[in-house]
Amino acid sequence: MTSAIPLLAIATLLVLLGGLSAGAEAALSRVSRTAADDLEREGRRGAGRLQQVLADPARYLNLLTLLRVTCELVATVLVTVAALDLFDRVWQALLATSVTMVVVSYIAIGVSPRTLGRQHPAPIALISARVVHPIARLLGPLPQLLIIVGNALTPGKGFRDGPFASEAELRELVDLAEENQLIEDREREMIHSVFELGDTIVREVMVPRTDVVFIERHKTLRQALSLALRSGFSRIPVIGDGADDVVGVAYLKDLVRRTYVHREGESVEMVESVMRPAVFVPEIKPVDELLREMQTKQTHVAIVVDEYGGTAGLVTIEDVLEEIVGEITDEYDVEEAMIEELPDGSLRVSTRLHVDELAEHLDIELADDDIDTVGGLLAKHLGRVPIPGAHVTVEGVELTAESAKGRRNRIGTVLVRRLEDQLDLPRVATGSTELEAADVSDT
C-alpha cells in the first residue's frame, strides 16, 4: 500500500500533463496565423513564439500528440502496478485499472482540456507556444522519425507531416459537424469544395474551345454588338488569323459606350479598337491559384492555352465559383420537358435529348456515330457554336436554336419542324447565315 501512493501521485501528474497537451493541441488548432499577427501587434507576451509555432504547425501538433500519448500510457502502466499492490487477484487489479483509466482519460484528457482549449484558444495558445517551442528544440527530429516509421508500417503512402490536424481530419470534423446538425448539408458540400480547389486544374472547369464564341478583329463594332446581343455573352474573345490567335477580349459595355459616343463609326470602326488585352493561363494551373490571380489582376475572364500554345478554351471567375457553390443558372431558367409538342405541329426539344429518341419520335433515320444529342447534331451541321435563331436542315427536318439559358448562355431548347417537301433530301446542313456566330451581318 505504501509503495502504491507514489505511483498514483506520479500517474495523476502525468494525467494532468496529458490533459494540458490535449488542451494546447486544441487551442493551437483553432488559432490562425492572422490571429497570431494581431496578438503580436497588441504586444501580447508569447505572441512571437506563437507565430513561430504556427509557421510550422505540423511539427508542434505532432509533438503535443506524442506527449499526450506518452503521458496517458505511462500513467496507465503506473496505475496498473499500483493496483497489483492493492488487490489480491490480478484480474481485480486489471479491471480496476481499466475502468479507472478509461473514465479518467476520457474526462481529464479527452473532454475537459479540449473544451477549454476551444473555448479560450488565444490565451491557452500563447502559454502553450512558450512551453512547446523549447520542448520541440530539445526532442529534435524524434516526432518526425516516429511519423516516418508509422508511414512505413502503414499501407499506402501515408502523410508526410503526420496524420494529425491534416486536411483529412478537417474533412472529418466538417462531416461530424453536419451529422450533429451544426451546419447544413449544403454548407458541408461547399466546405469540401473549397478543399478540392487546390486539387482541381483549369482544364476541368473551363468552357471548352468548341463552346466558345469568337469574333474576328476586322469585324465592325456593329457586328460585334449584334453578336453579343444574339449570343448573350458580354465578353467575347477577339481572334486574328484563327481561334489559336486570340488578340484580345471585346466587352459589351465597351461596345455600347463606343457606339453611343461615336455613332457614325459603328459601321466602320473595327473591334480591335476597343478590345482589351487578353489574360492567358495554362490549362494545368490549379484553380485556387487562378482565383487569386484573377482577384489580383481584377479580371473576370481568361483564355486557357494548352501545352502547345493553342487555345484550349475560356475560363471565367464564375466557373471557379461554381466549383464551390454549384451550378449558377439564370433567374429565368425553368426545367423544360425533353419533348414538347406545339400547336402548329412542331416540337420543342431539349438539346440534351438523345438523337435516337428524336428519330424514333419522328420515325426517321438520324443515326450518327460522332454525336449523341440534338444539341450536338445542331452544332455539327451548323459548323460552329449555335446561337439563338441559327437553323439547319437535316434529313428533311429543320432544327432551329431557341433562346439561350444559364450563365454560359448555352442553347437549351431546339425547335424541330418536319419539312414534308424535303423528306428525300440528302443529309446535309443548309440554312441561315444571318444569325450564325461567325457570319454576323451589318443589318
C-alpha positions in Angstrom: 0.0 0.0 0.0 2.8 2.4 0.9 4.6 1.8 -2.5 1.3 2.4 -4.4 0.9 6.0 -3.2 3.9 7.5 -5.0 2.9 5.6 -8.2 -0.6 7.0 -8.1 0.8 10.5 -7.4 3.1 10.3 -10.5 0.2 8.9 -12.6 -2.0 11.8 -11.5 0.7 14.3 -12.5 1.1 12.5 -15.9 -2.7 12.7 -16.5 -2.6 16.4 -15.8 0.3 16.8 -18.3 -1.6 14.8 -20.8 -4.6 17.0 -20.4 -2.5 20.1 -20.8 -1.1 18.6 -24.0 -4.6 17.9 -25.3 -5.8 21.4 -24.4 -2.8 23.0 -26.1 -3.3 20.9 -29.2 -7.0 22.0 -29.4 -6.1 25.7 -28.8 -3.3 25.8 -31.4 -5.5 24.1 -34.0 -8.1 26.9 -33.6 -5.7 29.9 -33.7 -4.9 31.2 -37.2 -1.8 33.0 -38.3 -3.8 36.1 -38.8 -4.9 36.0 -35.1 -1.3 35.4 -34.1 -0.2 38.5 -36.1 -2.9 40.5 -34.3 -1.7 39.3 -30.9 1.8 40.4 -31.9 0.6 43.9 -32.8 -1.1 44.1 -29.5 2.2 43.3 -27.7 0.9 40.1 -26.0 3.6 38.1 -24.3 4.5 34.9 -26.2 3.0 36.1 -29.5 6.3 35.8 -31.2 6.7 32.2 -30.1 3.2 31.6 -31.2 3.9 32.9 -34.7 6.9 30.5 -35.0 4.8 27.6 -33.9 2.0 28.4 -36.4 4.6 28.8 -39.1 5.2 25.0 -38.9 2.0 23.7 -37.1 2.5 20.0 -38.1 5.8 19.8 -36.2 4.4 21.1 -32.9 1.0 19.5 -33.1 2.6 16.1 -33.7 4.9 16.8 -30.7 1.9 17.5 -28.5 0.2 14.3 -29.7 3.3 12.4 -28.8 3.4 14.0 -25.3 -0.2 13.3 -24.7 0.0 9.6 -25.7 3.2 9.1 -23.7 1.7 10.6 -20.5 -1.5 8.6 -20.9 0.2 5.3 -21.5 2.8 5.7 -18.7 0.1 6.7 -16.3 -1.9 3.6 -17.2 1.2 1.4 -16.5 1.8 3.1 -13.1 -1.8 2.7 -12.1 -1.7 -1.0 -13.1 1.4 -1.6 -11.0 -0.2 0.2 -8.0 -3.4 -1.8 -8.5 -1.5 -5.0 -8.4 -0.1 -4.0 -5.0 -3.6 -3.0 -3.7 -5.6 -6.1 -4.9 -5.0 -9.8 -4.2 -6.1 -11.0 -7.6 -4.6 -10.0 -10.9 -8.0 -9.8 -12.7 -9.3 -7.4 -10.0 -6.3 -5.1 -10.5 -6.6 -5.1 -14.3 -10.4 -4.5 -14.1 -9.9 -1.6 -11.7 -7.2 -0.1 -13.8 -9.2 -0.4 -17.0 -12.3 1.2 -15.6 -10.4 4.0 -13.7 -8.1 5.0 -16.6 -10.9 4.9 -19.2 -13.0 7.3 -17.1 -10.1 9.5 -16.1 -8.6 9.6 -19.6 -11.9 10.4 -21.2 -12.7 13.2 -18.8 -9.3 14.6 -17.8 -7.6 14.2 -21.2 -10.3 13.8 -23.9 -13.1 16.2 -22.9 -12.3 18.9 -20.4 -8.9 20.2 -21.7 -10.1 20.1 -25.3 -13.2 22.0 -24.4 -11.2 24.7 -22.6 -8.7 24.9 -25.5 -11.5 25.5 -28.0 -13.4 28.0 -25.7 -10.2 30.0 -24.9 -7.9 29.4 -27.8 -5.8 32.6 -27.8 -4.6 32.7 -24.1 -4.0 29.0 -24.0 -2.2 29.0 -27.3 0.1 31.9 -26.1 1.0 29.9 -23.0 1.4 26.6 -24.9 3.7 28.1 -27.5 6.1 29.3 -24.8 6.3 25.7 -23.5 6.1 23.6 -26.6 8.7 25.6 -28.6 11.7 24.7 -26.3 10.5 21.1 -25.9 10.5 20.8 -29.7 14.1 22.0 -29.9 15.0 19.6 -27.1 13.5 16.5 -28.7 14.6 17.5 -32.2 13.5 15.2 -35.0 12.2 12.4 -32.8 8.4 13.1 -33.5 9.1 13.2 -37.3 11.1 10.0 -37.1 8.2 8.2 -35.4 5.9 9.5 -38.2 8.3 8.1 -40.8 8.2 4.7 -39.1 4.5 4.8 -38.8 4.1 5.6 -42.5 6.5 2.8 -43.4 4.3 0.3 -41.4 1.0 1.7 -42.7 -0.4 0.6 -46.1 -0.5 3.4 -48.6 1.7 6.5 -48.9 0.8 7.9 -45.6 1.1 11.6 -44.6 4.5 13.3 -44.8 3.7 15.6 -41.9 1.7 13.1 -40.0 -2.0 12.4 -39.9 -2.7 14.9 -37.1 -4.5 18.2 -37.9 -4.4 17.3 -41.6 -6.9 18.1 -44.3 -8.4 14.6 -43.9 -9.0 15.3 -40.2 -10.6 18.7 -41.0 -12.9 17.0 -43.6 -13.9 14.5 -40.9 -14.7 17.4 -38.5 -16.9 19.0 -41.1 -18.8 15.8 -41.7 -19.2 15.4 -37.9 -20.5 18.9 -37.6 -23.1 18.2 -40.3 -24.1 14.9 -38.6 -24.6 16.9 -35.3 -26.7 19.5 -37.3 -24.3 22.3 -36.5 -24.1 23.1 -40.2 -26.3 22.3 -43.2 -25.6 19.6 -45.7 -25.2 22.3 -48.4 -22.6 24.1 -46.2 -20.7 20.9 -45.8 -20.5 20.4 -49.5 -19.3 23.9 -50.0 -16.5 23.4 -47.4 -15.4 20.2 -49.1 -15.4 22.0 -52.5 -13.0 24.6 -51.0 -10.6 21.8 -50.0 -10.8 20.4 -53.5 -10.0 23.7 -55.3 -6.3 23.0 -54.8 -6.6 19.6 -56.5 -8.6 21.0 -59.4 -7.0 22.3 -62.6 -8.3 24.9 -65.0 -8.9 22.3 -67.7 -11.6 20.7 -65.5 -13.7 23.9 -65.1 -13.1 25.8 -68.4 -15.6 26.3 -71.2 -14.1 24.1 -74.0 -13.0 25.8 -77.2 -15.9 24.2 -79.1 -18.4 26.1 -76.9 -16.6 29.5 -77.2 -18.0 32.2 -79.4 -15.2 34.2 -81.1 -15.2 37.3 -83.3 -12.6 38.4 -85.8 -10.6 41.6 -85.2 -11.6 43.1 -88.5 -15.4 42.9 -87.7 -17.1 46.3 -87.1 -18.5 47.5 -83.8 -22.0 47.0 -85.1 -21.3 43.4 -86.0 -19.7 42.8 -82.6 -22.6 44.4 -80.8 -25.0 42.3 -82.8 -23.1 39.1 -82.0 -23.0 39.9 -78.3 -26.7 40.6 -78.1 -27.7 37.5 -80.0 -25.3 35.1 -78.3 -26.0 36.6 -74.8 -22.3 36.9 -74.0 -20.9 40.1 -72.5 -17.3 39.2 -73.1 -16.2 37.8 -76.5 -12.6 36.7 -77.4 -11.2 38.6 -80.4 -9.1 36.5 -82.8 -6.7 37.3 -85.6 -5.8 34.5 -88.0 -7.7 31.8 -86.2 -9.0 30.5 -82.9 -5.4 29.9 -81.8 -4.6 33.6 -82.3 -6.5 35.4 -79.6 -5.6 39.0 -79.6 -7.9 40.5 -77.0 -11.4 40.4 -75.5 -14.3 42.6 -76.5 -16.6 43.7 -73.7 -20.2 44.5 -74.3 -20.1 47.6 -72.2 -17.2 49.0 -74.2 -19.0 48.3 -77.4 -22.1 50.1 -76.2 -20.2 53.0 -74.8 -18.2 53.5 -78.0 -21.2 53.2 -80.3 -23.2 55.6 -78.2 -20.4 58.2 -78.2 -19.3 57.7 -81.8 -22.4 56.6 -83.7 -21.1 57.3 -87.1 -18.2 54.9 -86.5 -20.1 51.8 -85.6 -20.2 50.6 -89.2 -16.6 51.4 -90.0 -14.6 51.2 -86.7 -13.1 47.8 -86.0 -13.5 45.6 -82.9 -9.7 45.8 -82.2 -10.0 49.5 -81.5 -12.0 48.8 -78.3 -10.8 45.3 -77.3 -9.0 44.8 -74.0 -5.8 42.8 -73.5 -6.4 39.1 -73.0 -5.2 37.2 -70.0 -3.7 33.8 -70.7 -3.5 30.8 -68.3 -2.2 27.3 -68.8 -4.8 24.5 -68.6 -2.9 22.7 -65.9 -3.0 25.7 -63.5 -4.6 24.9 -60.1 -8.0 26.6 -59.8 -7.2 28.2 -56.4 -4.2 29.9 -57.9 -6.3 31.1 -60.8 -8.8 32.6 -58.4 -6.1 34.6 -56.6 -4.6 35.7 -59.9 -8.0 36.9 -61.2 -8.6 38.8 -58.0 -5.2 40.5 -58.2 -5.5 41.4 -61.9 -9.2 42.4 -61.5 -10.2 40.3 -64.4 -13.2 38.0 -64.9 -12.2 36.1 -67.9 -9.0 34.3 -69.1 -8.0 32.4 -72.2 -6.9 28.9 -71.5 -3.9 27.6 -73.6 -2.8 24.0 -73.9 0.8 22.7 -73.8 1.4 23.6 -77.5 0.2 27.2 -77.0 -3.1 26.7 -78.8 -6.4 27.9 -77.4 -8.0 25.2 -75.3 -11.0 27.2 -74.0 -12.1 30.0 -71.8 -12.5 30.3 -68.1 -14.3 32.9 -66.0 -14.4 33.7 -62.3 -17.9 32.3 -62.3 -16.6 28.9 -63.4 -14.4 28.9 -60.3 -17.2 30.0 -58.0 -19.4 27.2 -59.4 -16.8 24.7 -58.1 -17.7 26.0 -54.6 -21.4 26.9 -54.7 -22.6 24.7 -57.5 -24.1 25.5 -60.9 -25.1 29.1 -61.3 -28.2 29.4 -63.5 -30.1 32.3 -64.9 -33.1 33.5 -62.8 -35.4 33.0 -65.7 -34.4 29.3 -66.2 -37.1 26.7 -65.8 -36.8 22.9 -66.2 -38.0 22.2 -69.7 -39.6 18.9 -70.9 -37.4 16.7 -73.1 -40.1 16.8 -75.9 -43.0 19.2 -76.1 -45.5 19.2 -78.9 -46.6 22.7 -80.0 -50.0 23.6 -81.5 -48.6 24.1 -85.0 -47.3 20.5 -85.1 -43.6 21.3 -84.5 -41.7 20.1 -81.5 -39.7 21.9 -78.8 -37.0 19.5 -77.6 -34.1 19.8 -75.1 -30.6 20.0 -76.5 -29.8 17.1 -74.1 -32.3 14.8 -75.9 -30.7 11.8 -77.5 -30.7 11.8 -81.3 -32.1 8.3 -81.4 -35.1 9.4 -79.3 -35.9 12.2 -81.6 -35.5 10.0 -84.6 -37.9 7.4 -83.1 -40.4 10.1 -82.3 -40.3 11.5 -85.9 -40.0 8.0 -87.4 -36.9 9.0 -89.4 -33.2 8.0 -89.5 -30.8 10.3 -87.7 -28.1 7.9 -86.5 -24.7 9.5 -86.2 -21.6 7.9 -84.6 -20.0 11.2 -83.8 -22.7 12.8 -81.8 -25.3 11.7 -79.2 -27.6 14.7 -78.5 -29.8 17.1 -80.5 -27.5 20.0 -79.4 -24.5 18.2 -80.8 -26.4 17.4 -84.1 -27.2 21.1 -84.5 -23.7 22.2 -83.8 -22.1 19.6 -86.1 -24.2 20.6 -89.1 -24.0 24.3 -88.4 -20.2 24.1 -88.2 -19.9 26.4 -85.2 -21.4 27.2 -81.8 -25.1 27.8 -82.3 -26.8 31.0 -81.1 -30.5 31.8 -80.9 -32.1 31.7 -84.4 -29.4 29.6 -86.1 -31.0 26.7 -88.1 -30.1 23.8 -90.2 -32.0 21.2 -92.2 -31.1 17.5 -91.6 -33.0 14.7 -93.3 -35.9 16.9 -94.1 -36.2 18.1 -90.5 -35.4 21.8 -89.7 -33.7 22.4 -86.4 -33.8 26.0 -85.1 -32.0 27.1 -81.9 -34.1 28.9 -79.4 -33.1 31.3 -76.7 -30.0 30.6 -74.6 -30.2 29.6 -71.0 -27.9 29.5 -68.0 -24.9 31.6 -67.1 -23.0 30.3 -70.1 -25.8 31.2 -72.4 -25.9 27.8 -74.0 -28.8 26.8 -76.2 -31.3 25.0 -74.0 -34.0 24.0 -76.5 -34.4 23.4 -80.2 -37.5 23.8 -82.4 -37.9 20.8 -84.7 -40.2 21.1 -87.8 -40.7 18.5 -90.4 -40.4 19.7 -94.0 -42.7 17.4 -95.9 -41.5 18.5 -99.2 -37.8 17.9 -98.3 -38.0 14.4 -96.8 -35.9 12.9 -99.6 -33.1 15.5 -99.4 -29.6 14.1 -98.7 -28.3 14.6 -95.1 -26.6 17.9 -95.4 -26.8 21.1 -93.5 -28.4 24.2 -95.0 -29.9 27.3 -93.7 -29.3 30.8 -92.4 -26.0 32.6 -92.3 -27.5 35.8 -90.9 -27.6 34.5 -87.4 -24.6 32.3 -87.4 -21.8 33.2 -84.9 -19.0 33.7 -87.4 -21.0 35.5 -90.1 -22.7 38.4 -88.4 -24.3 40.8 -90.8 -24.4 44.6 -90.7 -28.2 44.7 -90.5 
